[in-house]
Structures are given as structure tokens and as C-alpha cells.
Amino acid sequence: MTRSFKFEIESKDPNSLARAAAITTGHGRIPTPIFMPVGTRGTVKAIAPDDLMNIGAKIVLSNTYHLMLRPGEELVSRLGGLHKFMGWPGPILTDSGGFQVFSLSKLRKMTEEGVTFQSPYDGSRTFFSPERSIEVQTALGVDIMMCLDECTGYPATRAEAEKSMELTHKWAARCHAAWLQNDTDQVLFGISQGSFYPDLRRRSAEAISELDFPGQAVGGLALGEPLEDRLAALEAAREGISENKPMYLMGVGTPIDLIEGIKRGADMFDCVLPTRNARNGQMFTRLGRLVIKNARFREDERPPDEKCGCYTCRTFSRAYLRHLFQNEEPLAMRLASLHNLHYYLDLVTGAREALLNGAFSGYYTEFYENLRQGREEGFSKA
């Protein structure tokens, strides 16, 4: 069932849990650490697949729940699967729909059996269970599928966190059983929960590990909690996950989240932040964030980041980008999104190269030195 899938560790940092590795799938090799651009509905907003290839993306993420509603997994399957449908030749990972269990709480009714959603599009009702999630992801033909899970918000009581965690474990077992019935080359990752209680995080990771998934994710973070709570939860979860399998830190987050996650052993990341912030005129750079709409950039001839090699920075000034945003030109969103995704991919690629060269400690230190310099020059926090 996992003929093509492999995970190979290539280098480890002696001073932390950071490592360089590679994941092999039926649609290509993924060097890690890696950031996955988010294409919820089968498209990364404002960005074409050739743009993604040009900036070095190796894998993209789409969402099971939204694709099930529109255009429907049966149509995607009839048209050759999600890779062909969206014109992306590389690996694809699909989120299971578990985040929608949380984010669409006002539009759903949940039991242990599954979740009944009211569609945000037309109001129709759809029942979504662990088995149904696997069925949809299988039909989409993606490389890496995720278990259906349930997470709590921040803050959550211990009782709420434990109840959610136990349901996630039951759903994971059902997802695992459904996956084993499919004769495909697709793999399934488990997801651990536990909110911000380290002992629950550790317990959940160990419980999911017992099901022997090819990889494991840490879910339910980046929900408004302080960074120190997020990192403590990640560290506890890491203790319960086999180091011989890829660890995916879901939905996280800022450049600081990425560098700290890598230090703690995370291999895979995704977040809407680089593209969402780009559409609002915020550009991530090695020195911090530029709010490009600010009046101080009206006559600024410099690129967003003078050491960035992306198309946007090679070609356009801050003044021009501000002009585009001021006039609500669609090109503004594309150029800013290209830059932000390039920066995120460059950040993880740089970390990987440093790990292969035994220089991760210096890379980590330089990251924070650049941010300190940026604050002195008026950049916003990364």
C-alpha cells in the first residue's frame, strides 16, 4: 500500500532535534524541512502552478472538505484526479476537514459517529465521518491523506482538551481501518491533539504512534496561544513520535514558528499566512514584515528585500508595489504572494542546507540577528 513512500534522514543537528531528510512519494521527492503552500480549493490564491515550481515548491496542500463540496470528489476523479485537475505535477497533501470541524462550529453538529455540516455555500447538509474523509481523499488521488480529527480552541479546559483528544484517537483508528481497505499507493498520516497540556500532548502522540501511520502530525496549534505554550506543546508531542517518521506541524505559521519548529524536529509545515498577508499588503522579509501600503514607501526605490532573489524583488520597487496596492490592482496580490512564498521556501531551504553542512546553530542565530537589525530599521515583527 505504501510502495512509493519513503522517509530518509540525511543529517541531524547535534545541538537540537533539527534534521534534514527526504520524503519520497509517487509524484516526487520532497526534501525537508519543507513548507507547503496552501491551495485550499485546488489553487494557491493568485498563484499558478508554474509560479510554484519556479519558486521551488515541492508539495502543496488542499482541503478535503471544501473540494468535497465544490466541485465534488467524483468530478475530480473522473477528470483524472486532483493533480491533473489543478495542473500540479508534484506531491499533494490533503487536510482531512478536521479544521473545519473547529472553524465551522456554528454550522455543524458533532457526535462520535461524525459531523453534520451545513454548507457555507448553499446551506445544504452533509454528513462527514472518518470513513467519508478517507473516501473523499482516496477519490481525489492525493499522495498524503490526513486523519479526521477534532481540536479545541484557546484557551481550553483540561476536560475539554481530553474529551477532544479521545475523540481524535477513536477517529484515527477508524481512518486507519478505512485506509487499509484501499489498494492504493496513498499514505495516511495520523494527527495528535491535547491542546496546551504537555502530558496530554505526549499521551496523544504515543496513542497515535501505536497505530503505526507512515507519518504523524501535531494539530490544534496556532489558535491564538502564546508562542511559549505552542513550543511546549510541540516539545511534549515530539517525545511521543518516532524519530524515524516525518513530523508535520499543522497550520503553523510565522517565520519564527518555522525556525523554532525545525529546531524541535518538525519536518513539514503549512500556513495560509504568507498568501493571506500578501493580499493585505504585508510582505515577509529576512528583516521582518513590510507593510507595503505605508506612505513612507511612496518614493522608495528599493526592492522589498535587497537580498531576496525572487521575481518581485529582482524587478520591482517598494514604491511600485505600494502604487499597485493603493490602486487595488490584481497584480499587487500576485507579486506580494510570489515574494512571501519564495521567502518561506527560502527559509526552510536555507535551514536544510545549514543542517546538511553542520551549520544550523549559526543559521538559527543569523535568523534572529536579521530580525533585530530589522526592528532597528523600522520593520514590523516577523
Secondary structure as GFF3:
##gff-version 3
##sequence-region A 1 382
A	DSSP	beta_strand	6	12	.	.	.	ID=ss1
A	DSSP	beta_strand	19	25	.	.	.	ID=ss2
A	DSSP	beta_strand	28	32	.	.	.	ID=ss3
A	DSSP	beta_strand	34	36	.	.	.	ID=ss4
A	DSSP	alpha_helix	49	54	.	.	.	ID=ss5
A	DSSP	beta_strand	60	63	.	.	.	ID=ss6
A	DSSP	alpha_helix	64	69	.	.	.	ID=ss7
A	DSSP	alpha_helix	73	78	.	.	.	ID=ss8
A	DSSP	alpha_helix	82	86	.	.	.	ID=ss9
A	DSSP	beta_strand	92	95	.	.	.	ID=ss10
A	DSSP	alpha_helix	98	103	.	.	.	ID=ss11
A	DSSP	three_ten_helix	105	107	.	.	.	ID=ss12
A	DSSP	beta_strand	108	110	.	.	.	ID=ss13
A	DSSP	beta_strand	115	118	.	.	.	ID=ss14
A	DSSP	beta_strand	125	128	.	.	.	ID=ss15
A	DSSP	alpha_helix	130	140	.	.	.	ID=ss16
A	DSSP	beta_strand	144	146	.	.	.	ID=ss17
A	DSSP	alpha_helix	158	180	.	.	.	ID=ss18
A	DSSP	beta_strand	187	192	.	.	.	ID=ss19
A	DSSP	alpha_helix	198	209	.	.	.	ID=ss20
A	DSSP	beta_strand	215	218	.	.	.	ID=ss21
A	DSSP	alpha_helix	227	239	.	.	.	ID=ss22
A	DSSP	beta_strand	247	249	.	.	.	ID=ss23
A	DSSP	alpha_helix	255	263	.	.	.	ID=ss24
A	DSSP	beta_strand	268	270	.	.	.	ID=ss25
A	DSSP	alpha_helix	273	279	.	.	.	ID=ss26
A	DSSP	beta_strand	282	285	.	.	.	ID=ss27
A	DSSP	beta_strand	288	291	.	.	.	ID=ss28
A	DSSP	three_ten_helix	295	297	.	.	.	ID=ss29
A	DSSP	alpha_helix	311	315	.	.	.	ID=ss30
A	DSSP	alpha_helix	318	326	.	.	.	ID=ss31
A	DSSP	alpha_helix	330	356	.	.	.	ID=ss32
A	DSSP	alpha_helix	360	376	.	.	.	ID=ss33
###
